[in-house]
Amino acid sequence: MEGRDNNAFIGDSSPSIAGQFRWNANTAANGTTTTSTTTTTTTVPVYLTELTDVELNGGTPKPVSDGENPAVTRTVTPSEGASDRDQWGKGIEFLMSCIAMSVGLGNVWRFPFVALENGGGAFVIPYIIVLLLVGKPVYYMEMILGQFSSRGSVKVYDLAPIMRGVGYGQMLSTTIVTTYYASLMATTLRYLFDSFQSILPWAVCDDRWAASCIPSGAMNASNAGMQMNESTLINRTSSAELYFTKIVLKELDGIDDGIGLPDLRLTLFLVLSWSMVLLILIKGVKSSGKASYFLALFPYVVMTVLLIRACTLPGAVDGIIYFLKPQWDKILDPKVWYAAVTQCFFSLSICFGNIIMYSSYNKFRHNVYRDATIVTSIDTFTSLLAGCTIFGILGHLAHVTGSTDVGNVVKSDAGLAFISYPEAIAKFEVLPQAFSVLFFLMLFVLGIGSNVAMTSCVMTVIKDQFPRVRNWQASTVIAVCGVLLGSIYVTPGGQYILKLVDYYGASSIALVLAIAELIAIGWVYGVDRLCKDTEFMLGHRPNLYWRLCWRWITPALMFIILIYNLITLEPLMYKQYVYPTIAYDIGWCIFAFGLLQLPIWAMYAVYKQGGKTLTEKIKNSLKPTADWGPLDPATHYEYKKFIDED
């Protein structure tokens, strides 16, 4: 087999790369290829010759004469072979899956609000700078490692076993996010099904709230406008907000007396959400890759339709201008840069293990540099597109209610998706149900795409540790556990728990683990070694920009953000509600459990290493394992020779 055939990865059209080695199976005298195979091992005789310039230009290779290059025989166990690991059917499936993963609910409801709070159009400048210095370098780095090693987010730390706790900590964070993310999808499904009613249920006031409610429907728009000018408005709430808190969530005023029992309808929608994830992942990436086309492209169709509709509404232009208008006085505010880093970090899903996992199913020579550039650019474009769409609709809402400030009708985070936007849609005079269905179907598809990626990440960790576990078995177990754990978030006190778990179990841990990951790869494993791996795999060495970011700039920025976060740390609250002491204690225990993965697995790695002294064991645990490198045996052999000769 020749180097231009890409080391047994048939179907990848990537050409051979300068410096790559050619390997040939032992050829018998009659010209047939022979391999010795048993049920447990495969003997692979390999001839190694360096590719000549003639071959690199498509010429006929020089035949190997007897005695010129002696065969090197390796015995390979089946677990070493690349054939046992799933791969994407086509390279485009990987790209689509990354887009579906990175472009999620946060792009629709978090980015517009964060941008508005932090300078509007001026926020785009620090965001793009952060994207170039943090987002894109880390995205590319994780793609390289996953594809190069064909390992999941935990096993990839064979590059430095002492840092394996980073992978386990990230898996814990991803698991936590997966459980509550599905509950948000359940809420989205509730709104999606309610949108088929002849009158949108959040457009009118329930009799129980008549004295304190402002109807959100179009027929009441003029009345609402008059209410906006009266002092009594301060004691009134829109029917859209009351519907979300009183009907959908049945939200409590606090959790001092418990969180209550799960809501039946939301629980059924939670089961339906996980059933969709299970169906997509039933065959691993082979099935999720096929679904990725729809998961990645459909939201853009809906977003385009909604943007066109928004631009035809009175007041929409004012809303878009309000969103994009730069507030230059905020551009030097540290809070703005902190918001840019955190938004970029969580929007792209970097340092959670998902990118490493997805790229581990790539063919070895796949062009991840191109895909990293495309995904990070599309993610930013989508956030801006979603912002214009959302604020175009909210501008119309402000217009019909008589508000002179669009900011008065904007709710933060989930409130933007489940209160502000539904209220705006309720005021549509033409087919509000249709636009409501489109909006919530888009949200659901965005949520599915992200949740499929997070669930796949956990599945891959399981399958890396237990290769005999089948995809459907792993996905079924995760789905069942997801329903059981997710039922906590569909209780009347569920939003309180969601806020607590997200803060201590995801956001806070993620920053620390991200810094640990950057240290593990950039300093323990080394940027130079990473560049050699990239050169062997892609045929070019990363330039100075990437090397500076991986070694210095990105870790430094993340460390500054962590310090800033600790300095400005305030007690967590939900709608001005101060949690009971036991809730904070549980939160800090979750945080500590995540961080303890670092020393626990570090000590285990040192203990398992060979060496006569503790110092020797520690030094060995800082080095890659003996089997670190490409999964394919022949490519792995070439890689070892490439590293040794460099």
MOGI-V446116 format. One line per field, one symbol per residue. ss: DSSP state (2 for helix, 1 for strand, 0 for the rest). phi: phi as a letter, one per 40 degrees, with the letter a starting at -180 (. if undefined). burial: b if it has 9 or more other ideal C-beta (glycine too) atoms within 8 Angstrom, else e. A space follows every 50 residues. Layout:
# MOGI-V446116
ss: ???
phi: ???
burial: ???
This chain:
# MOGI-V446116
ss: 00222000000000000000111110100000100110001111111111 00222200000000000000011111122202220000002222222222 22002222222222222001002222222222222222222222222220 00002222202222222222222222222222222222222222000000 22200022222211000222222222220022222011222222222200 00000000000102222222222222222200002222222222222222 22222222222000022222222201022200022222222222222200 00022222200000000222222222222222222222222222222222 20000222200002222222222222000002222222222222222222 22222222222222200000222222222222222222221002222222 22222222222222222222222222222222222222000002222222 22222222222222222000001100110022222222222222222222 2222222200000222222220000000000022222222222220
phi: .cdccgfgcchcccccbdgcbcbbcdbcccgccbbcbbcbbbcbcbcbbc cccccccgccccccccgcbccbcbbbcdccccccccbccacccccccccc cccbccccbcddcccccbhgccccccccccdccbdcccdccccdcccccf bccccccccadcbccccccccccccccdcccccccccccdccccccccbd cccbccdcbdcbbbdccccbcccccccccbcccccbbccccccccccccf cccabcbhbgccccccccccccccccccccbcbgccccccccdccccddc ccccccccccccccgccccccdccccbccccccdccccccccccccccgc gbgccdccccccccccccccccccccccccdccccccccccccccccccc cgccbcdcbcbcfccccbbccdcccccccbfcccccccccccccccccdc ccccccccdccccccbdcccdccccccccccccccccccbcdbccccdcc cccccbcccdccccccccccccbcchcccccccccccbgacdccdccccc cbccdccccccccccccccbdcbbfgccccdcccccdccccccccccccc ccccccccccicbcccccccccbccccchdccdccccccccccccc
burial: ebbeebbbbeebeeebbeebbbbbbbeeeeeeeebeeeeeebbbbbbbbe bbebbbeeeebeeeeeeeeeebebebebebbbeebebbeebebbbbbbbb bbbbbbbbbbbbbbbbebbbbbbbebbbbbbebbbbbbbbbbbbbbbbbb bbbbbbbbbbbbbbbbbbbbbbbbbbbbbbbbbbbbbbbbbbebbeeeeb bbbbbbeebeeebbbbbbebbeebbbbbeeeebeebbbbbbbbbbbbbbb bbeebeeebeebbeebbebbbbbbbbbbebbbebbbbbbbbbbebbbbbe ebbebbbebbbebebbbbbbebbbebbeebbebeebbbbbbbbbbbbbbb bbbbbbbbbbbbbbbbbbeebbbbbbebbbebbbbbbbbbbbbbbbbbbb bbbeebeebbeeeebbbbbbbbbbbbbbeeebbebbbbbbbbbbbbbbbb bbbbbbbbbbbbbbeeeeeebeebbbebbeebbeebbbbbbbbbbbbbbb bbbbbbbbbbbbbbbbbbbbbbebbebeebbbbbbbbbeeebeeebbbbb bebbbebbbebbebbeeeeeebebeebebeeebbebbbebbebbbebbeb bbebbbeebebeeeebbbbbbeebeeeebbbbbbbbbbbbbbbeee
